[in-house]
Structures are given as structure tokens and as C-alpha cells.
Amino acid sequence: MAQRLVGGDRAEQACAHLRGHGILAVESVPGDPAAVRERLRTALLARYPEATGSVVFWTADDDDAFAATGDLTRPLTLVHDGPRTGAAAQAAFTRFGFCVAPGPADRTLQVSPAH
């Protein structure tokens, strides 16, 4: 599964920050969020058995949340695997200038442009 840069520098920086803490942060993944979460965790743990299995991602369905310039133009739903990973994602995206709130479903966050 190839990662591609969507969302400009700030979203990529937030994802890189999470990866620096051992959390697999992936952008623009196609598929159902629950199935993607499980697929990413399984692949991560197969490759790194001692890893925590922590994942954060958004689905390809949300790519249109970004303008051609990379600016976030509407809320983006981030999917994560639990409270600790969600807290880390909230901190990372806030650090890079986004507003973050609880998402519409369990294990999700809503990331919005800073006002």
C-alpha cells in the first residue's frame, strides 16, 4: 500500500510526528474504516511483532477535504485504534495548527482547519 501526500505540509508533518512515536499514520487509504484499521494493524504487527499496533489514518473518501493547494477546506475524519492513539493524534494535529474534536463515530476524530 503506497502512501501519497495529500493535505499539504501540515498534515504530513502531523503524520510524521506520529510515526516518530511508533504510530503508523497513513494518509488516504481506500476502503471501509473498520476493515482498513484491522488490515493496517495486522500488517504492522506481522512486520513488527513487538510494535504496539497503533494506527491513525483517513480514508480516500476524505481526499476532497483538501484543496489543490493542500489546505484543509472542511472537516476530515481521522480513524484511530483507541484512546491513547486518539490522544496522540489529537495532540499532533493540534500542534500543527488544526482544530481537533471527537469524531462522528467511535475511534474517530474530526480535524478542521484552524480559524
Helices and strands as residue ranges (DSSP letters): H 8-20, E 24-29, H 33-47, E 55-59, G 60-65, E 76-80, H 83-95, E 98-102, E 108-113
